[in-house]
């Protein structure tokens, strides 16, 4: 678990000095999460190319997130996941890519499973795979391809 004391020690700082920058642990974690997700949001749209399939994009997006997370201690991921101020932008991008994928049969969507529910499911599972430390999401992509493309 993250603590101000542990972080100050790891940075060779006095605990009191940490409190000059962050009033408490929540403020510190919020700042880290904002920085992390802010850089993700800034660069994520560069991954999409017009005509790219949803699962192709998703596999690339997962690799992008995984590589970005390698700069952070894995124990922070649960803290970062709990604070997703930019989740809306990530979900919007995934939704855009899904809608643009002409290989997806629009008749698969219905009252129980619409695109918004599907994208939320995908996003939550991507974060869960990242949290588990999986270096790829190939099996998840395989399942999505069978659902989306009737492979």
C-alpha positions in Angstrom: 0.0 0.0 0.0 1.1 3.5 -0.7 1.9 5.8 2.2 3.4 9.3 2.4 6.1 7.9 4.7 7.1 5.1 2.3 7.1 7.5 -0.6 9.2 10.1 1.2 11.7 7.4 2.1 11.9 6.2 -1.5 12.5 9.8 -2.6 15.1 10.5 0.1 12.9 13.2 1.5 11.7 14.1 4.9 8.0 13.2 5.5 7.3 16.8 6.4 8.6 18.0 3.0 6.1 15.8 1.3 3.3 17.5 3.1 4.5 20.9 1.7 3.5 19.6 -1.7 0.5 17.3 -0.9 -1.7 17.8 2.2 -2.5 14.1 2.4 -2.2 10.7 0.7 -5.4 11.2 -1.3 -4.0 14.5 -2.8 -0.8 12.8 -3.8 -2.5 9.8 -5.4 -4.9 12.2 -7.2 -1.9 14.1 -8.6 -0.2 10.9 -9.8 -3.4 9.6 -11.4 -4.1 12.9 -13.1 -0.5 12.9 -14.5 -0.8 9.3 -15.6 -4.2 9.6 -17.3 -3.4 13.0 -18.7 -0.4 11.7 -20.6 -2.5 8.7 -21.7 -5.3 10.9 -23.1 -2.8 13.2 -24.8 -1.3 10.3 -26.8 -4.1 7.7 -27.2 -5.8 9.2 -30.2 -2.5 9.0 -32.2 -3.0 5.2 -32.1 -6.1 5.2 -34.2 -5.9 5.2 -38.0 -9.0 5.6 -40.1 -10.3 2.2 -41.3 -8.6 0.4 -38.4 -10.7 -2.5 -36.9 -11.8 -2.3 -33.3 -9.9 -5.3 -32.1 -6.7 -4.2 -34.0 -7.0 -0.9 -32.3 -7.7 -2.4 -28.9 -4.7 -4.7 -29.0 -2.5 -1.7 -29.9 -4.2 0.4 -27.2 -3.6 -2.3 -24.6 0.1 -2.5 -25.5 0.3 1.3 -25.3 -1.3 1.3 -21.8 0.9 -1.6 -20.7 4.1 0.1 -21.7 3.0 3.4 -20.0 2.3 1.5 -16.8 5.7 0.0 -16.8 6.9 3.4 -15.6 4.8 3.0 -12.4 5.0 0.6 -9.5 2.3 -2.0 -10.2 1.0 -1.6 -6.6 -0.2 1.9 -7.7 -2.5 0.6 -10.4 -5.4 -0.1 -8.1 -5.1 3.4 -6.8 -4.8 4.8 -10.3 -7.8 2.8 -11.5 -10.0 4.2 -8.7 -9.3 7.7 -9.9 -10.1 8.0 -13.5 -11.0 11.6 -14.3 -10.3 11.0 -18.0 -12.3 7.7 -18.2 -14.9 9.5 -20.3 -12.4 10.4 -23.0 -11.0 6.8 -23.2 -14.5 5.4 -23.5 -15.4 8.0 -26.2 -12.4 7.0 -28.2 -13.2 3.3 -27.9 -16.8 4.0 -28.9 -15.6 6.0 -31.9 -13.4 3.2 -33.1 -16.2 0.7 -32.6 -18.7 2.8 -34.6 -16.1 3.3 -37.4 -15.4 -0.4 -37.7 -17.4 -1.4 -40.8 -16.9 -5.1 -40.2 -19.1 -5.1 -37.1 -22.6 -6.2 -37.9 -25.0 -3.5 -36.4 -27.6 -6.1 -35.8 -25.6 -7.6 -32.9 -26.7 -4.7 -30.7 -30.1 -4.9 -28.9 -31.8 -3.6 -25.7 -29.7 -5.8 -23.4 -26.4 -5.3 -25.2 -25.8 -1.9 -26.7 -22.6 -0.2 -27.7 -22.3 1.7 -24.5 -22.6 -1.4 -22.3 -20.1 -3.2 -24.5 -17.5 -0.4 -24.4 -17.9 -0.2 -20.6 -17.3 -4.0 -20.4 -14.2 -3.7 -22.7 -12.8 -0.8 -20.7 -13.3 -2.6 -17.3 -11.7 -5.8 -18.6 -8.7 -4.0 -20.1 -8.0 -2.4 -16.7 -8.5 -5.7 -15.0 -6.0 -7.4 -17.3 -3.5 -4.5 -16.7 -4.0 -4.8 -13.0 -3.3 -8.6 -13.2 0.0 -7.8 -15.0 -0.9 -9.5 -18.3 1.6 -8.4 -20.9 -1.0 -8.8 -23.7 -4.7 -9.2 -24.1 -4.7 -11.7 -27.0 -7.2 -14.0 -25.4 -9.6 -11.2 -24.7 -9.2 -9.9 -28.3 -9.9 -13.5 -29.5 -13.2 -13.5 -27.6 -14.2 -10.0 -28.9 -13.4 -11.0 -32.5 -15.7 -14.0 -32.3 -18.5 -11.8 -30.9 -18.0 -8.8 -33.2 -17.0 -10.4 -36.4 -18.6 -13.9 -36.2 -15.2 -15.4 -37.0 
